Amino acid sequence: MISSLTHGTNHSEEVASVCKQVGKKLASVSVNECLSNPYLPPRFYSVQGRAILEAHFQASDENKDAPRVLFIGGIHGDEYSSVSVTFKWLNTLRKHHSGAYDWYFLPVVNPDGLLQRKSSRVNANKVDLNRNFTPAPEFPEPLAHWQKSAKKRLRYFPGHAPLSEPESRVIHNLIDEYKPTVIVSVHAPHGILDFDGGIQPPRKLGPLHLRQLGTYPGSLGNYGWFVKNIPVVTIELPYAGIMPPKKDIDKMWTDLVGWLKYKSKRNRSELAASESSK
């Protein structure tokens, strides 16, 4: 069960430790900025025992049918901007949460990959977490696909079996527990907007325009949409090691919220039409 938030700087030593390491690693995220966010008491851990940070901003009582957004940053540890920008949006939400939507943030889902001396895409077991999910039945088995089509490139190693890694199991478990309406995952450096889902996607978020790349077996997009029927928005920032300008960060956020507003209004109108026809 999802528990209540821990507010202010009254965090456990495990949370404080991760924030101190993040602040030391990333010039764009200070220790205080990380610690200023509310987090749940730690319950999930990486291969090397680091706490996986979780923050839940609930919808208000009058918006219980609001979209539920599972927001993931840093699934690849060498994509620094994906972590930094996710923290910027988390801080925006902390200051301006209206209760119109329900948000669940995992800002650093691969802390071991990020926080080692030379950051890596993969986790401490050298597994690409974004290839470690259960594939849809009509897609190839991830390990066989990696051996045949991905030329056994180590950066894309999916693990010997789906969900072999504690970090991917965190996301898997939260999808079942939280039951998100949509999943948002932040990456770099393709500089585009990708989408897996059967609803109208956002056409752009700030400077990022929709360009669907296809779905890889074992990826979060493959699992989220083709297995769980949950749309997945993948934000590909332009650079892994360079932050976007603040105006672009702000515009991407407002465009995302605008898309959620449009989709929620449309869903409510379709529901009302269905009820009136009965």
BAVEXMI-214715 format. One record per atom (N, C-alpha, C, CB): x, y, z; residue in three letters. Coordinates in pm, whole numbers, padded with zeros to 5 digits, always signed. Glycine has a CB too. Example, Ala and Ser with C-alpha at 12.3 -4.5 7.8 and 13.67 -1.06 7.14 Angstrom:
2
+01319-00569+00780ALA+01230-00450+00780ALA+01320-00330+00780ALA+01131-00447+00905ALA+01285-00225+00708SER+01367-00106+00714SER+01290+00003+00787SER+01408-00060+00572SER
//
This chain:
278
+00084-00120+00000MET+00000+00000+00000MET+00087+00124+00000MET-00095+00001+00122MET+00046+00225-00078ILE+00120+00350-00085ILE+00094+00429+00042ILE+00081+00433-00210ILE+00200+00467+00111SER+00187+00538+00238SER+00197+00688+00218SER+00294+00491+00337SER+00187+00760+00329SER+00186+00906+00322SER+00327+00960+00303SER+00123+00966+00448SER+00334+01087+00262LEU+00462+01150+00234LEU+00535+01194+00361LEU+00441+01270+00145LEU+00666+01196+00350THR+00750+01255+00453THR+00789+01394+00404THR+00878+01167+00482THR+00756+01498+00480HIS+00771+01635+00431HIS+00899+01701+00479HIS+00653+01718+00473HIS+00932+01811+00408GLY+01044+01895+00447GLY+01176+01820+00438GLY+01024+01946+00588GLY+01264+01849+00533THR+01396+01786+00535THR+01402+01674+00637THR+01504+01889+00563THR+01288+01632+00688ASN+01283+01527+00789ASN+01287+01390+00720ASN+01155+01541+00876ASN+01400+01363+00654HIS+01413+01241+00577HIS+01499+01139+00650HIS+01472+01271+00440HIS+01482+01014+00612SER+01565+00908+00668SER+01709+00924+00620SER+01509+00768+00628SER+01801+00857+00688GLU+01941+00862+00647GLU+01959+00805+00507GLU+02028+00784+00747GLU+01877+00707+00469GLU+01889+00645+00336GLU+01853+00745+00227GLU+01800+00521+00326GLU+01746+00821+00247VAL+01705+00923+00151VAL+01809+01035+00146VAL+01566+00981+00186VAL+01852+01080+00263ALA+01952+01187+00269ALA+02081+01145+00199ALA+01981+01225+00416ALA+02119+01019+00214SER+02241+00971+00150SER+02232+00978-00002SER+02270+00828+00193SER+02118+00936-00057VAL+02100+00943-00202VAL+02103+01088-00249VAL+01968+00876-00243VAL+02034+01177-00177CYS+02031+01318-00216CYS+02172+01380-00212CYS+01936+01396-00125CYS+02249+01345-00111LYS+02386+01398-00102LYS+02471+01350-00220LYS+02451+01356+00032LYS+02454+01224-00258GLN+02529+01171-00371GLN+02484+01232-00503GLN+02515+01019-00376GLN+02352+01252-00517VAL+02299+01315-00639VAL+02352+01458-00650VAL+02144+01315-00638VAL+02348+01532-00539GLY+02396+01670-00539GLY+02544+01680-00571GLY+02369+01734-00407GLY+02621+01582-00528LYS+02764+01580-00557LYS+02790+01545-00703LYS+02836+01480-00466LYS+02703+01460-00760LYS+02724+01412-00897LYS+02677+01512-01001LYS+02652+01281-00917LYS+02564+01575-00978LEU+02500+01660-01078LEU+02513+01807-01041LEU+02353+01622-01095LEU+02574+01886-01128ALA+02590+02029-01100ALA+02457+02101-01101ALA+02682+02092-01202ALA+02357+02045-01170SER+02228+02113-01187SER+02127+02079-01077SER+02170+02077-01321SER+02162+01988-00986VAL+02073+01952-00875VAL+02152+01960-00746VAL+02012+01809-00894VAL+02118+02054-00660SER+02190+02067-00533SER+02136+01966-00432SER+02179+02210-00477SER+02215+01942-00328VAL+02169+01854-00220VAL+02041+01908-00158VAL+02278+01838-00112VAL+02037+02039-00132ASN+01919+02100-00071ASN+01797+02091-00161ASN+01946+02245-00036ASN+01819+02105-00292GLU+01707+02095-00385GLU+01647+01955-00381GLU+01752+02130-00529GLU+01734+01855-00379CYS+01685+01718-00369CYS+01612+01695-00237CYS+01802+01619-00382CYS+01672+01742-00127LEU+01614+01719+00005LEU+01488+01799+00031LEU+01715+01752+00111LEU+01464+01904-00050SER+01346+01987-00027SER+01216+01919-00068SER+01359+02117-00103SER+01227+01809-00140ASN+01107+01740-00188ASN+01054+01642-00084ASN+01136+01666-00318ASN+00924+01618-00084PRO+00866+01517+00005PRO+00884+01378-00056PRO+00715+01547+00033PRO+00926+01284+00023TYR+00943+01147-00025TYR+00872+01050+00068TYR+01093+01111-00037TYR+00832+00939+00011LEU+00780+00830+00092LEU+00893+00767+00171LEU+00711+00726+00004LEU+00864+00706+00285PRO+00968+00629+00354PRO+01022+00521+00261PRO+00912+00565+00485PRO+01153+00499+00258PRO+01211+00404+00163PRO+01154+00263+00179PRO+01362+00399+00179PRO+01125+00201+00066ARG+01077+00062+00067ARG+01134-00018-00050ARG+00925+00058+00062ARG+01195+00049-00146PHE+01258-00018-00260PHE+01406+00020-00265PHE+01186+00019-00394PHE+01490-00075-00308TYR+01633-00051-00309TYR+01697-00105-00437TYR+01699-00116-00186TYR+01808-00042-00475SER+01885-00083-00592SER+01969-00207-00560SER+01975+00033-00641SER+02039-00257-00660VAL+02128-00372-00640VAL+02227-00345-00529VAL+02202-00405-00770VAL+02282-00223-00524GLN+02383-00189-00424GLN+02324-00131-00296GLN+02481-00090-00484GLN+02194-00142-00280GLY+02129-00105-00155GLY+02093+00042-00140GLY+02216-00142-00044GLY+02096+00119-00248ARG+02055+00259-00240ARG+01902+00267-00246ARG+02118+00342-00356ARG+01847+00359-00169ALA+01702+00378-00168ALA+01656+00434-00303ALA+01660+00473-00053ALA+01545+00383-00353ILE+01480+00439-00472ILE+01383+00546-00423ILE+01405+00326-00557ILE+01409+00672-00459LEU+01327+00783-00411LEU+01188+00777-00474LEU+01395+00918-00441LEU+01084+00798-00390GLU+00946+00801-00436GLU+00877+00925-00379GLU+00870+00672-00394GLU+00800+00994-00461ALA+00720+01108-00415ALA+00582+01098-00477ALA+00788+01243-00451ALA+00480+01110-00394HIS+00342+01096-00440HIS+00264+01223-00407HIS+00274+00973-00377HIS+00215+01291-00511PHE+00130+01409-00494PHE-00011+01370-00535PHE+00183+01532-00579PHE-00097+01354-00435GLN-00230+01301-00461GLN-00323+01406-00519GLN-00288+01245-00334GLN-00419+01359-00599ALA-00526+01447-00645ALA-00614+01486-00526ALA-00611+01377-00756ALA-00677+01600-00537SER-00767+01646-00430SER-00892+01557-00426SER-00807+01794-00452SER-00965+01566-00316ASP-01082+01481-00296ASP-01186+01498-00407ASP-01146+01510-00162ASP-01200+01621-00458GLU-01299+01645-00563GLU-01251+01600-00700GLU-01335+01793-00567GLU-01126+01552-00708ASN-01071+01507-00837ASN-01024+01362-00828ASN-00953+01597-00880ASN-01103+01279-00764LYS-01064+01141-00744LYS-01053+01062-00875LYS-01162+01073-00652LYS-01120+01110-00981ASP-01109+01044-01111ASP-01004+01110-01200ASP-01244+01046-01183ASP-00918+01191-01139ALA-00814+01260-01215ALA-00714+01161-01272ALA-00741+01362-01126ALA-00648+01196-01384PRO-00542+01110-01438PRO-00435+01082-01333PRO-00479+01174-01562PRO-00385+00960-01334ARG-00279+00918-01243ARG-00153+00899-01327ARG-00317+00786-01165ARG-00050+00977-01296VAL+00070+00983-01379VAL+00188+00923-01303VAL+00100+01130-01421VAL+00243+00814-01357LEU+00367+00758-01304LEU+00482+00818-01383LEU+00368+00600-01313LEU+00569+00893-01314PHE+00672+00975-01378PHE+00810+00921-01340PHE+00659+01126-01335PHE+00888+00882-01441ILE+01014+00810-01417ILE+01131+00885-01478ILE+01006+00668-01476ILE+01234+00909-01397GLY+01357+00970-01445GLY+01476+00880-01418GLY+01379+01106-01380GLY+01577+00886-01505GLY+01704+00820-01478GLY+01703+00670-01483GLY+01751+00861-01349GLY+01622+00611-01571ILE+01628+00465-01585ILE+01761+00423-01646ILE+01510+00413-01673ILE+01823+00517-01720HIS+01961+00500-01770HIS+02052+00596-01695HIS+01969+00524-01925HIS+02150+00543-01624GLY+02229+00623-01533GLY+02319+00726-01598GLY+02312+00535-01451GLY+02352+00709-01727ASP+02440+00806-01793ASP+02364+00917-01865ASP+02528+00735-01891ASP+02232+00920-01849GLU+02151+01025-01909GLU+02123+01131-01800GLU+02017+00968-01969GLU+02226+01209-01769TYR+02220+01303-01658TYR+02100+01397-01666TYR+02346+01384-01652TYR+02075+01449-01785SER+01968+01548-01799SER+01833+01490-01764SER+01965+01602-01941SER+01814+01361-01786SER+01684+01300-01755SER+01655+01305-01606SER+01679+01154-01805SER+01761+01291-01525VAL+01745+01302-01380VAL+01727+01448-01340VAL+01868+01240-01307VAL+01812+01535-01393SER+01809+01676-01355SER+01676+01741-01389SER+01922+01752-01423SER+01627+01719-01511VAL+01501+01781-01552VAL+01384+01723-01473VAL+01477+01761-01704VAL+01390+01594-01442THR+01283+01535-01360THR+01279+01601-01223THR+01305+01383-01344THR+01395+01631-01164PHE+01397+01703-01036PHE+01340+01844-01051PHE+01540+01710-00981PHE+01367+01911-01163LYS+01311+02045-01185LYS+01159+02039-01188LYS+01364+02106-01317LYS+01105+01939-01257TRP+00959+01925-01264TRP+00900+01883-01130TRP+00920+01825-01372TRP+00974+01800-01057LEU+00929+01761-00924LEU+00922+01882-00833LEU+01022+01655-00865LEU+01020+01970-00842ASN+01018+02092-00760ASN+00906+02187-00802ASN+01152+02164-00770ASN+00880+02195-00933THR+00765+02275-00980THR+00636+02222-00921THR+00757+02273-01134THR+00622+02091-00922LEU+00500+02029-00868LEU+00488+02053-00718LEU+00500+01878-00897LEU+00600+02044-00648ARG+00598+02068-00503ARG+00546+02208-00471ARG+00738+02048-00444ARG+00582+02305-00554LYS+00543+02443-00528LYS+00403+02476-00578LYS+00641+02537-00592LYS+00356+02406-00682HIS+00234+02449-00749HIS+00129+02339-00765HIS+00269+02504-00884HIS+00141+02230-00692HIS+00044+02121-00707HIS-00097+02168-00673HIS+00083+02002-00618HIS-00186+02155-00769SER-00323+02204-00752SER-00420+02096-00708SER-00372+02265-00880SER-00377+01971-00718GLY-00468+01861-00688GLY-00553+01818-00806GLY-00557+01900-00575GLY-00531+01879-00923ALA-00609+01844-01042ALA-00570+01708-01097ALA-00591+01951-01150ALA-00444+01666-01072TYR-00395+01538-01120TYR-00324+01467-01006TYR-00301+01556-01240TYR-00307+01336-01022ASP-00237+01256-00924ASP-00102+01217-00983ASP-00320+01129-00884ASP+00008+01252-00914TRP+00143+01233-00967TRP+00223+01142-00876TRP+00214+01369-00984TRP+00296+01049-00939TYR+00385+00961-00863TYR+00522+00964-00931TYR+00328+00815-00855TYR+00623+01015-00860PHE+00756+01038-00917PHE+00859+00937-00865PHE+00803+01180-00886PHE+00936+00883-00959LEU+01060+00812-00929LEU+01171+00889-01000LEU+01055+00660-00976LEU+01233+00987-00936PRO+01328+01074-01007PRO+01460+01008-01043PRO+01356+01194-00925PRO+01501+00906-00967VAL+01630+00840-00994VAL+01610+00689-00981VAL+01744+00891-00896VAL+01560+00626-01085VAL+01526+00484-01073VAL+01648+00393-01086VAL+01423+00447-01177VAL+01759+00446-01138ASN+01883+00368-01150ASN+01997+00442-01079ASN+01919+00345-01301ASN+01991+00452-00946PRO+02093+00529-00874PRO+02232+00469-00885PRO+02056+00541-00729PRO+02242+00336-00894ASP+02375+00275-00903ASP+02444+00312-01033ASP+02365+00123-00891ASP+02368+00312-01143GLY+02426+00351-01271GLY+02469+00496-01273GLY+02328+00326-01383GLY+02388+00583-01213LEU+02419+00726-01210LEU+02537+00756-01119LEU+02298+00805-01164LEU+02540+00698-01001LEU+02627+00745-00895LEU+02762+00674-00887LEU+02558+00731-00765LEU+02787+00578-00974GLN+02922+00523-00976GLN+03017+00626-01037GLN+02926+00390-01056GLN+03147+00601-01021ARG+03246+00702-01061ARG+03229+00744-01207ARG+03388+00649-01039ARG+03219+00645-01295LYS+03186+00672-01435LYS+03046+00622-01458LYS+03288+00605-01534LYS+02950+00713-01470SER+02810+00674-01481SER+02788+00583-01601SER+02721+00798-01492SER+02692+00493-01589SER+02665+00397-01695SER+02516+00388-01724SER+02720+00258-01657SER+02486+00350-01845ARG+02347+00328-01886ARG+02284+00216-01803ARG+02339+00294-02037ARG+02362+00114-01776VAL+02311-00007-01712VAL+02319+00004-01560VAL+02389-00131-01761VAL+02257-00093-01492ASN+02261-00093-01346ASN+02386-00165-01297ASN+02135-00159-01288ASN+02395-00192-01168ALA+02517-00252-01111ALA+02538-00395-01159ALA+02510-00249-00960ALA+02432-00461-01206ASN+02444-00594-01263ASN+02468-00591-01414ASN+02320-00675-01233ASN+02493-00469-01466LYS+02520-00447-01608LYS+02402-00483-01697LYS+02642-00526-01651LYS+02281-00457-01647VAL+02158-00483-01720VAL+02095-00350-01760VAL+02059-00567-01636VAL+02052-00341-01886ASP+01975-00226-01933ASP+01834-00241-01878ASP+01975-00216-02091ASP+01799-00160-01781LEU+01669-00171-01715LEU+01553-00149-01811LEU+01660-00072-01600LEU+01578-00072-01917ASN+01472-00046-02014ASN+01462-00156-02120ASN+01496+00088-02081ASN+01523-00269-02095ARG+01502-00390-02175ARG+01468-00508-02085ARG+01627-00421-02259ARG+01441-00481-01956ASN+01428-00588-01857ASN+01284-00613-01814ASN+01510-00554-01736ASN+01188-00561-01892PHE+01048-00583-01859PHE+00992-00704-01936PHE+00965-00457-01891PHE+00876-00748-01894THR+00809-00860-01960THR+00763-00817-02099THR+00689-00911-01877THR+00803-00886-02204PRO+00762-00846-02338PRO+00619-00891-02367PRO+00856-00904-02443PRO+00554-00820-02458ALA+00423-00863-02505ALA+00438-00995-02580ALA+00358-00755-02595ALA+00335-01081-02577PRO+00346-01214-02638PRO+00384-01211-02786PRO+00216-01286-02623PRO+00339-01108-02859GLU+00367-01104-03002GLU+00506-01051-03036GLU+00263-01019-03071GLU+00583-01013-02934PHE+00718-00960-02956PHE+00822-01067-02924PHE+00742-00834-02870PHE+00944-01052-02980PRO+01050-01150-02950PRO+01089-01148-02802PRO+01174-01123-03035PRO+01144-01258-02756GLU+01198-01264-02621GLU+01320-01173-02615GLU+01235-01412-02581GLU+01330-01084-02512PRO+01436-00981-02512PRO+01577-01035-02525PRO+01427-00903-02386PRO+01612-01144-02457LEU+01749-01195-02464LEU+01780-01246-02605LEU+01770-01307-02361LEU+01684-01316-02666ALA+01705-01365-02803ALA+01716-01248-02901ALA+01589-01458-02846ALA+01635-01145-02879HIS+01640-01026-02965HIS+01776-00957-02951HIS+01526-00927-02930HIS+01826-00947-02828TRP+01957-00884-02804TRP+02068-00963-02872TRP+01985-00874-02653TRP+02062-01094-02865GLN+02165-01177-02925GLN+02164-01170-03077GLN+02148-01321-02880GLN+02045-01160-03134LYS+02034-01165-03280LYS+02033-01027-03344LYS+01909-01239-03319LYS+01951-00936-03292SER+01929-00808-03359SER+02008-00692-03299SER+01784-00774-03357SER+02041-00700-03172ALA+02115-00593-03107ALA+02265-00619-03104ALA+02065-00572-02965ALA+02307-00727-03170LYS+02449-00761-03187LYS+02523-00773-03054LYS+02516-00655-03273LYS+02450-00812-02952LYS+02507-00836-02818LYS+02580-00714-02763LYS+02602-00954-02824LYS+02533-00595-02799ARG+02595-00475-02744ARG+02566-00467-02595ARG+02544-00347-02817ARG+02671-00451-02516LEU+02658-00460-02371LEU+02567-00353-02313LEU+02794-00450-02307LEU+02561-00237-02378ARG+02476-00128-02328ARG+02328-00166-02328ARG+02496-00002-02412ARG+02292-00266-02408TYR+02152-00302-02425TYR+02120-00441-02370TYR+02114-00295-02571TYR+02211-00497-02289PHE+02188-00630-02235PHE+02061-00633-02149PHE+02311-00676-02151PHE+01962-00718-02184PRO+01833-00713-02115PRO+01825-00797-01988PRO+01726-00758-02207PRO+01936-00862-01952GLY+01932-00956-01841GLY+01895-01094-01891GLY+01834-00909-01733GLY+01919-01193-01807HIS+01893-01331-01850HIS+01745-01368-01844HIS+01972-01427-01764HIS+01666-01284-01776ALA+01521-01308-01769ALA+01453-01176-01738ALA+01486-01416-01660ALA+01330-01156-01787PRO+01256-01034-01754PRO+01241-01017-01603PRO+01118-01036-01821PRO+01251-00892-01559LEU+01234-00855-01418LEU+01338-00920-01327LEU+01095-00892-01371LEU+01456-00945-01381SER+01563-00999-01299SER+01622-00896-01203SER+01673-01053-01387SER+01595-00766-01230GLU+01659-00658-01155GLU+01564-00591-01057GLU+01715-00554-01251GLU+01611-00555-00938PRO+01523-00492-00839PRO+01467-00359-00887PRO+01596-00471-00709PRO+01544-00284-00967GLU+01497-00153-01013GLU+01381-00165-01111GLU+01611-00076-01078GLU+01388-00262-01202SER+01275-00280-01295SER+01154-00337-01222SER+01315-00373-01411SER+01178-00417-01119ARG+01065-00470-01040ARG+00995-00359-00964ARG+01114-00578-00942ARG+01067-00254-00925VAL+01002-00138-00861VAL+00895-00081-00952VAL+01107-00028-00826VAL+00930-00057-01078ILE+00835-00001-01173ILE+00722-00099-01199ILE+00905+00035-01305ILE+00756-00225-01218HIS+00656-00329-01241HIS+00555-00334-01125HIS+00724-00467-01259HIS+00606-00333-01002ASN+00518-00340-00885ASN+00433-00215-00871ASN+00601-00360-00759ASN+00492-00098-00900LEU+00416+00026-00888LEU+00305+00035-00993LEU+00508+00145-00902LEU+00329-00018-01111ILE+00223-00018-01212ILE+00102-00095-01161ILE+00274-00079-01345ILE+00127-00209-01096ASP+00016-00288-01041ASP-00046-00222-00919ASP+00064-00428-01004ASP+00036-00157-00839GLU-00012-00097-00714GLU-00080+00038-00737GLU+00104-00079-00618GLU-00017+00122-00815TYR-00063+00259-00836TYR-00169+00269-00946TYR+00054+00349-00869TYR-00164+00177-01043LYS-00257+00173-01155LYS-00262+00308-01230LYS-00397+00136-01105LYS-00148+00347-01288PRO-00144+00478-01356PRO-00232+00482-01479PRO-00003+00512-01394PRO-00281+00602-01508THR-00353+00629-01633THR-00255+00643-01748THR-00439+00756-01620THR-00139+00699-01718VAL-00034+00720-01818VAL+00101+00712-01748VAL-00052+00857-01890VAL+00202+00666-01822ILE+00339+00661-01772ILE+00423+00759-01853ILE+00398+00515-01782ILE+00503+00839-01784VAL+00595+00931-01850VAL+00737+00892-01809VAL+00565+01081-01811VAL+00823+00869-01909SER+00961+00831-01882SER+01054+00928-01955SER+00989+00684-01927SER+01152+00981-01882VAL+01241+01084-01936VAL+01376+01021-01972VAL+01260+01200-01834VAL+01421+01046-02096HIS+01546+00993-02148HIS+01624+01105-02218HIS+01521+00875-02246HIS+01735+01068-02277ALA+01816+01154-02364ALA+01903+01059-02449ALA+01906+01259-02280ALA+01956+01099-02565PRO+01966+01234-02618PRO+01903+01252-02756PRO+02111+01274-02625PRO+01794+01185-02788HIS+01741+01189-02924HIS+01669+01318-02960HIS+01647+01075-02943HIS+01627+01395-02860GLY+01564+01524-02888GLY+01429+01513-02955GLY+01653+01607-02972GLY+01350+01413-02916ILE+01218+01392-02976ILE+01118+01353-02866ILE+01224+01282-03086ILE+00995+01335-02909LEU+00889+01283-02823LEU+00844+01150-02882LEU+00771+01384-02811LEU+00849+01043-02804ASP+00806+00912-02848ASP+00679+00875-02772ASP+00918+00804-02826ASP+00602+00781-02827PHE+00474+00748-02765PHE+00434+00606-02801PHE+00364+00847-02808PHE+00389+00533-02700ASP+00327+00401-02720ASP+00188+00408-02659ASP+00412+00285-02656ASP+00086+00388-02740GLY-00049+00395-02687GLY-00153+00403-02797GLY-00063+00512-02596GLY-00279+00382-02757GLY-00388+00383-02852GLY-00472+00509-02849GLY-00474+00266-02829GLY-00427+00609-02775ILE-00498+00737-02770ILE-00417+00841-02845ILE-00523+00781-02624ILE-00477+00958-02866GLN-00406+01064-02938GLN-00288+01113-02854GLN-00501+01182-02971GLN-00166+01103-02907PRO-00049+01146-02829PRO-00035+01297-02833PRO+00077+01080-02882PRO+00045+01352-02743PRO+00081+01494-02758PRO+00162+01512-02886PRO+00161+01546-02634PRO+00134+01617-02961ARG+00209+01639-03085ARG+00347+01695-03058ARG+00132+01733-03178ARG+00359+01768-02948LYS+00489+01820-02911LYS+00488+01857-02763LYS+00528+01942-02998LYS+00606+01858-02703LEU+00626+01910-02569LEU+00740+02009-02578LEU+00656+01796-02464LEU+00708+02138-02570GLY+00811+02239-02588GLY+00876+02222-02724GLY+00917+02230-02477GLY+01010+02211-02730PRO+01079+02198-02858PRO+01078+02055-02914PRO+01222+02245-02843PRO+01026+01960-02838LEU+01029+01819-02879LEU+00903+01784-02958LEU+01042+01727-02757LEU+00922+01733-03078HIS+00809+01696-03164HIS+00795+01545-03170HIS+00827+01754-03306HIS+00672+01501-03189LEU+00642+01359-03192LEU+00713+01290-03308LEU+00491+01338-03201LEU+00786+01186-03275ARG+00850+01101-03376ARG+00865+00962-03315ARG+00991+01159-03421ARG+00772+00877-03348GLN+00768+00746-03285GLN+00877+00655-03341GLN+00630+00682-03305GLN+00956+00597-03250LEU+01075+00522-03287LEU+01051+00373-03303LEU+01181+00543-03185LEU+00934+00327-03266GLY+00911+00183-03263GLY+00932+00128-03123GLY+01004+00111-03362GLY+00881+00008-03101THR+00881-00048-02967THR+00975-00167-02958THR+00739-00089-02926THR+01064-00165-02859TYR+01162-00272-02842TYR+01112-00373-02739TYR+01298-00215-02799TYR+01129-00500-02766PRO+01085-00601-02669PRO+01157-00585-02536PRO+01108-00742-02724PRO+01080-00590-02429GLY+01137-00573-02295GLY+01149-00430-02249GLY+01269-00635-02291GLY+01114-00334-02336SER+01119-00193-02294SER+00997-00157-02212SER+01129-00101-02417SER+01005-00045-02142LEU+00892+00002-02064LEU+00774+00035-02154LEU+00930+00124-01981LEU+00801+00095-02272GLY+00694+00124-02366GLY+00624-00001-02413GLY+00747+00199-02484GLY+00702-00106-02440ASN+00646-00233-02483ASN+00559-00295-02374ASN+00757-00329-02522ASN+00611-00294-02250TYR+00537-00353-02140TYR+00415-00267-02104TYR+00629-00369-02018TYR+00438-00135-02090GLY+00330-00048-02046GLY+00209-00054-02137GLY+00378+00093-02037GLY+00232-00042-02269TRP+00118-00037-02361TRP+00072-00175-02407TRP+00154+00046-02481TRP+00165-00257-02454PHE+00124-00382-02518PHE+00088-00493-02419PHE+00235-00431-02608PHE+00133-00480-02294VAL+00098-00578-02192VAL-00009-00523-02098VAL+00222-00619-02113VAL+00011-00398-02048LYS-00078-00342-01946LYS-00182-00245-02001LYS+00003-00273-01841LYS-00172-00212-02129ASN-00267-00120-02193ASN-00266+00019-02129ASN-00408-00178-02184ASN-00146+00064-02089ILE-00127+00197-02032ILE-00040+00277-02129ILE-00061+00190-01889ILE-00087+00392-02179PRO-00004+00473-02269PRO+00126+00516-02202PRO-00082+00596-02317PRO+00233+00517-02281VAL+00365+00556-02231VAL+00418+00672-02315VAL+00465+00435-02234VAL+00441+00785-02250VAL+00503+00902-02313VAL+00653+00898-02280VAL+00437+01037-02264VAL+00736+00892-02383THR+00881+00892-02364THR+00938+01026-02410THR+00948+00774-02441THR+00990+01102-02315ILE+01050+01232-02343ILE+01199+01211-02365ILE+01024+01333-02227ILE+01244+01235-02487GLU+01386+01223-02521GLU+01446+01363-02530GLU+01406+01143-02656GLU+01518+01403-02425LEU+01582+01535-02424LEU+01695+01540-02527LEU+01635+01568-02282LEU+01733+01660-02572PRO+01832+01670-02681PRO+01973+01623-02643PRO+01840+01811-02727PRO+02012+01641-02517TYR+02148+01608-02477TYR+02146+01535-02343TYR+02235+01736-02468TYR+02233+01435-02329ALA+02241+01362-02203ALA+02314+01441-02096ALA+02311+01229-02225ALA+02414+01523-02137GLY+02497+01592-02040GLY+02477+01742-02033GLY+02636+01566-02069GLY+02380+01794-02108ILE+02355+01938-02110ILE+02207+01962-02080ILE+02395+02001-02247ILE+02180+02049-01985MET+02042+02081-01950MET+01976+02166-02059MET+02037+02155-01816MET+01849+02142-02089PRO+01777+02233-02177PRO+01764+02370-02112PRO+01639+02177-02213PRO+01743+02476-02191PRO+01716+02607-02132PRO+01592+02603-02043PRO+01698+02714-02242PRO+01590+02689-01942LYS+01477+02689-01848LYS+01344+02709-01920LYS+01496+02798-01743LYS+01343+02795-02021LYS+01216+02820-02092LYS+01165+02693-02159LYS+01233+02931-02197LYS+01256+02608-02207ASP+01216+02481-02268ASP+01167+02382-02164ASP+01331+02422-02348ASP+01235+02380-02049ILE+01192+02293-01939ILE+01050+02330-01895ILE+01291+02302-01819ILE+01026+02460-01879ASP+00894+02508-01838ASP+00788+02478-01942ASP+00899+02658-01811ASP+00821+02496-02071LYS+00723+02475-02177LYS+00690+02327-02193LYS+00776+02531-02310LYS+00788+02240-02180MET+00761+02096-02185MET+00662+02056-02076MET+00892+02015-02172MET+00681+02113-01957TRP+00592+02081-01846TRP+00450+02132-01872TRP+00647+02140-01714TRP+00437+02256-01913THR+00302+02311-01936THR+00233+02240-02052THR+00309+02463-01965THR+00308+02201-02154ASP+00249+02125-02265ASP+00202+01987-02218ASP+00349+02110-02380ASP+00280+01923-02131LEU+00239+01793-02079LEU+00112+01805-01996LEU+00352+01731-01994LEU+00107+01905-01910VAL-00012+01926-01828VAL-00132+01961-01917VAL+00012+02038-01724VAL-00109+02041-02021GLY-00216+02074-02113GLY-00271+01952-02184GLY-00167+02174-02215GLY-00183+01860-02223TRP-00228+01735-02286TRP-00310+01652-02188TRP-00108+01654-02337TRP-00265+01642-02063LEU-00341+01568-01962LEU-00478+01631-01940LEU-00264+01564-01829LEU-00484+01765-01940LYS-00611+01835-01922LYS-00705+01805-02037LYS-00587+01986-01911LYS-00653+01808-02159TYR-00733+01780-02277TYR-00787+01636-02273TYR-00651+01802-02405TYR-00699+01541-02240LYS-00740+01401-02237LYS-00842+01376-02128LYS-00619+01311-02217LYS-00824+01439-02011SER-00918+01415-01901SER-01054+01475-01932SER-00864+01472-01772SER-01057+01593-01995LYS-01185+01653-02034LYS-01256+01566-02136LYS-01163+01794-02090LYS-01180+01515-02233ARG-01239+01430-02336ARG-01294+01301-02276ARG-01135+01397-02444ARG-01220+01242-02182ASN-01267+01120-02118ASN-01395+01144-02040ASN-01160+01064-02027ASN-01402+01260-01971ARG-01523+01290-01895ARG-01643+01312-01985ARG-01501+01414-01808ARG-01622+01379-02099SER-01733+01405-02192SER-01781+01274-02255SER-01690+01504-02301SER-01686+01184-02285GLU-01724+01054-02343GLU-01802+00972-02240GLU-01600+00976-02390GLU-01760+00979-02113LEU-01832+00907-02008LEU-01972+00963-01989LEU-01754+00914-01876LEU-01984+01097-01991ALA-02116+01159-01975ALA-02208+01121-02091ALA-02103+01312-01966ALA-02155+01117-02213ALA-02234+01078-02329ALA-02280+00934-02318ALA-02154+01099-02457ALA-02191+00849-02266SER-02226+00709-02249SER-02337+00692-02145SER-02104+00628-02208SER-02326+00769-02035GLU-02427+00760-01929GLU-02563+00812-01976GLU-02382+00839-01806GLU-02564+00919-02057SER-02688+00978-02102SER-02761+00889-02203SER-02662+01114-02163SER-02686+00800-02270SER-02748+00714-02370SER-02811+00590-02310SER-02646+00674-02473SER-02789+00569-02180LYS-02844+00449-02115LYS-02993+00465-02086LYS-02768+00419-01985LYS
//
